[in-house]
Amino acid sequence: MAGFREYKVGTRIFALALGGSMCITLLFPASDMSKVSATDMALEKQLSAGRETGFNLDDPFLQGWNKPLGVELTVDPKTNQPMATAMTVYVYQKGTPFPSGILHPRVLGAGVQELSVEQGHIVDAKKDAGAVFAISKGVYNGQQVSYIDNLTATKGWTPDDVMHVAKDSDISEAGKGKTMFVREGCWWCHTLLPEQTQDWQVFGAPPMLGDFNGESPTAFGSDRKAPDLLHVGSRNSSREWMMMHFFNPRLVQPHSIMPRYDYLWGDKDASGQAIDFAKWRAEYDEYREGKRVNPPEVPSYASNSEIRGLIDFMLSLK
Amino acid sequence: MFKYLFAKNEDIPAGSAAVFFGFSAIVWFVIGTGLGSFNAAKLAFPDFVTGNMYFAFGHMRQVHVHAVIFGWISMAFAMAMMYIAPALGNNKLWSEKLGLWNCMFWNVGLALGLTVLWAGITSGREYSDFPWPIDLYLAVFVFIPLALNVWMTVLNRKTQGIYTTNWFFIASLFMVIIVFLVGNSPEFFHLSGLTEAYLTWWFAHNVLGLWITPVAAAIAYYTVPKVTGNPLYSHRIGHLHFWSVVVFYSTPAAHHLMSAPLPEWLKSFASVEGVLILVPAIAFVSNIMLTMKGKWYMFVENIEIRFTITGCLMAIPLNMQGGFQQTRAINWYIHGTGWIVAHAHLALLGFSTFLEGAAVYLGLQTIMRRKLYSLTLANMHFWLLLIGFTIYWVSMTIAGLIQGAGKIYEVPYIDVVIAEHPYMIARWIGGTLVFVGNVLWLYNMWMTARKGTEVPVGRMPHELSYER
């Protein structure tokens, strides 16, 4: 074996060079980024999306299984009395995995971690029993800091209590929707990252360092062939428009090159009738050829359909 | 090939693994560019094959990228390593049998990985899209066995020193394993937030910088001296190339996220290091060009040299773009536009593919000792690739500049989409030409195996004249 006998110095320099580069590109940035505290946006994103929206063992086929539900509460779920102000809570039913920030509070960063653990009791949340979370405001070192509040521990609200008072229109399936966003590859064209240099006016404020703590995947996107969506819910909050646009983008934007996502409607519409896609497409083609005055009606989606989650996710992007 | 999987290692003819890898690479290239052409058609004509999840753009884009990177490019690398490493060590491949099994597992794993991506089962991280079980599979059954085989071949060499090409092979194999495992660690360890986003681009950058670029260059360090008969112009410049790849190319990962909220020091550091990528680039291109001294007629007459030198020439615009487009001064304009897509294709379809194409042409003819079946088909392959790529690159660069202008002048986005439409059609035409060229190539190499003129022992294929 010839080995590396003439290359002793070379191999050592190689180890030094590559090791140095790994220190600068991995160790230093990781220690720097781990010092950043989670912002409201980061807390909202991870509570609404749940643990992971890419491949994971709780949802291996990216069907939106085991995802939390966002609920807009107007009545106290224990007393059934109307509340002074509506609040958003995130319901993790039995077996729904918790997001990174709750499993590893260190991810939340200084301040948020302390308040979430000490006042929010997030470490008491149990996956087997489920839990209800909300974002609360507290004070840390004289500064106002948002933290995750485990309402199951602090107020005794169980997932069942909350779901009992929630109407379907109060529920947001944004976690399932983010899964659809990842699975359908929306992020191959729509970025979730207004750029720091010139996107302020059109796409809104670029995100800050702490806006992602606990989110996975961040799905920034890199190849923008379509508008940025990080704040799309602030620009357009029409469910009707979203519905038409997803079913066939060219119904509302004739020049759009977006694919049709009609298949996310599933087999049945909101009233349980089978959707006749072939008929719809044929009628749409007639409309396009000028044989019809109006395009065919877009079927309303079932409340458990995939498109519902995706629209909920879009509207949650404020 | 399959009959040798269970044969004794000594009974397997030398080069079997390289042939298996070579043909697999070409098949994946046909599949990958076919998908590319299909995807481009969808961008030009959005209602082309519509309403079906499996043919939606978002399901097929990543399949194209991974088929090309891990099928075509990486398998062509494996093919080149399996015949070049022993040729330069004056010995045999450490284990042909391991090589054959390696190729088998690679094809199976890649087919599986692409199928799950196609179904939308993805980690949601660009370039590291494979779910983590597939990542682990690729590390254990693809990259580690390949590295073991090449390392053992180099260690057991019968020459005293190690030639430039083999430095790059052994170092890149080491680095790609590290990059693959560290880059996918967010999936193994459930890392989240900016760390995950940064590691996504750390992987994407380093898989290009420490695997695709250096191995492609290493192949040229072999093919040009081998085919022209000229010695490498300078081993010292080769040293400069090698060490500057290790030091400069491994550090600018953050420049892919210049307008994202990363620590500012990291972006500045990455940007400066990014410009220094010009050091290995200039070292490499000048070394190869000077090696060609007195043999430039082969750029016209010889298919392998034509492919290699075209690839090397494309490294000049590639690295001029690469070095400067990531600086803050330029990046704000072209970030996230078609310019970057054009640049990525200049790297993978221009520079890298042309060098590997030469290695596969040369390798398959040398190992099988069969002269190329048809020079005409090879010429057509070359020109279809070059013209198709050029149409693609020019149209996407223009589209990118339009997008950049639309971005800063705050043009309503739909107007940008309308303005880009002609370039999307041009992109589809360019991509289709590349695909057609590759189909011809597959046929040509298959016919070479079946009907090529036999090359006598000790002769190079291009030394023989055509009998037909």
Interface residues (C-beta under 8 A of the other chain):
Chain A: M1 A2 G3 F4 E6 Y7 I13 F14 A17 L18 S21 M22 I24 T25 L26 F28 P29 A30 D32 M33 S34 V36 A42 Q46 R51 E52 T53 G54 F55 P60 F61 L62 P99 S100 V107 V182 R183 E184 G185 C186 W187 W188 C189 T191 L193 E195 Q196 T197 Q198 D199 Q201 V202 P206 P207 M208 L209 D211 F212 N213 G214 E215 S216 P217 T218 A219 F220 G221 S222 D223 R224 K225 A226 P227 P249 R250 Q253 H255 S256 I257 M258 P259 R260 Y261 D262 Y263 F277 R281
Chain B: K42 L43 A44 P46 D47 T50 G51 N52 M53 A56 F57 G58 H59 R61 Q62 G89 A119 G120 I121 T122 S123 G124 R125 E126 P131 W132 L155 N156 R157 K158 T159 Q160 G161 I162 A171 M175 I178 V182 P186 E187 H190 L191 S192 G193 L194 T195 E196 A197 Y198 T200 W202 W243 V246 V247 S250 T251 A253 A254 H256 L257 S259 A260 P261 L262 P263 W265 L266 F269 W332 H335 G336 T337 G338 I340 V341 Q403 K407 I408 E410 Y413 I414 V417 I418 H421 M424
